[in-house]
Amino acid sequence: MSTLTRHLNDSHDAVRTYGRRVEIPLLGEVAVPPPDKVTYYAGLGVLAALQVIEWPLALVITAGHLLADQHMSGLAKGVGEALESA
């Protein structure tokens, strides 16, 4: 399998992983991150609760990771759409 094919398959898996959604009453429909990301965010929450890191720092780190994940899944979606049209 070529490197390009392997990379595109990984991107397709990332889009499929973030395809799970949950309906939350006050927030509406929310995408559910994969279990390893949930564990990471929970770990940040525990560190903030134990005051190992300050809570604003935990929020900034979490927001940065969420934005990076959204950007990467958007790139993967764009690559997938380009391949479908080709």
C-alpha positions in Angstrom: 0.0 0.0 0.0 1.4 3.4 -1.0 2.0 6.2 1.5 -0.7 8.3 -0.1 -3.3 5.5 0.0 -2.4 4.8 3.7 -2.7 8.5 4.5 -6.1 8.8 2.8 -7.4 5.7 4.5 -6.4 7.2 7.9 -8.2 10.4 7.0 -11.3 8.5 6.1 -11.2 6.7 9.4 -10.9 10.1 11.2 -14.0 11.4 9.5 -15.9 8.3 10.2 -14.8 8.4 13.9 -16.2 11.9 14.4 -19.4 10.9 12.6 -21.0 9.8 15.9 -23.3 12.5 17.3 -25.3 12.8 20.5 -28.4 15.0 21.1 -28.0 17.1 24.2 -31.1 18.9 25.4 -29.7 22.4 25.8 -26.9 22.3 23.3 -28.4 20.4 20.5 -26.5 17.8 18.4 -22.9 17.4 19.5 -20.1 15.3 17.8 -18.6 12.7 20.2 -14.8 12.5 20.1 -13.1 9.1 20.1 -12.4 7.5 23.5 -8.7 8.4 23.5 -9.6 12.1 23.2 -12.3 11.8 25.9 -9.6 10.3 28.2 -7.2 13.2 27.4 -9.9 15.8 28.2 -10.8 14.0 31.4 -7.2 14.0 32.4 -6.9 17.7 31.9 -10.1 18.1 34.0 -8.6 16.0 36.8 -5.3 18.0 36.7 -7.3 21.2 36.9 -9.5 19.9 39.7 -6.4 18.8 41.7 -4.9 22.3 41.0 -1.9 20.8 39.3 -2.6 23.2 36.5 -4.8 26.3 36.6 -8.3 25.9 35.1 -7.9 28.7 32.5 -4.8 26.9 31.2 -6.8 23.6 31.0 -9.6 25.4 29.1 -7.1 27.0 26.6 -5.4 23.6 26.0 -8.8 21.9 25.5 -10.0 24.6 23.1 -6.8 24.4 21.1 -7.1 20.6 20.7 -10.7 20.8 19.8 -10.0 23.4 17.1 -7.0 21.4 15.8 -9.2 18.3 15.6 -12.0 20.2 13.7 -9.4 21.6 11.3 -7.9 18.1 10.6 -11.3 16.5 10.1 -12.3 19.3 7.7 -9.1 18.7 5.7 -9.9 15.0 5.6 -13.4 15.7 4.4 -12.1 18.0 1.7 -9.7 15.3 0.5 -12.4 12.7 0.4 -14.8 15.0 -1.6 -12.0 15.8 -4.1 -11.3 12.1 -4.6 -15.0 11.3 -5.1 -15.3 14.0 -7.8 -12.1 12.8 -9.6 
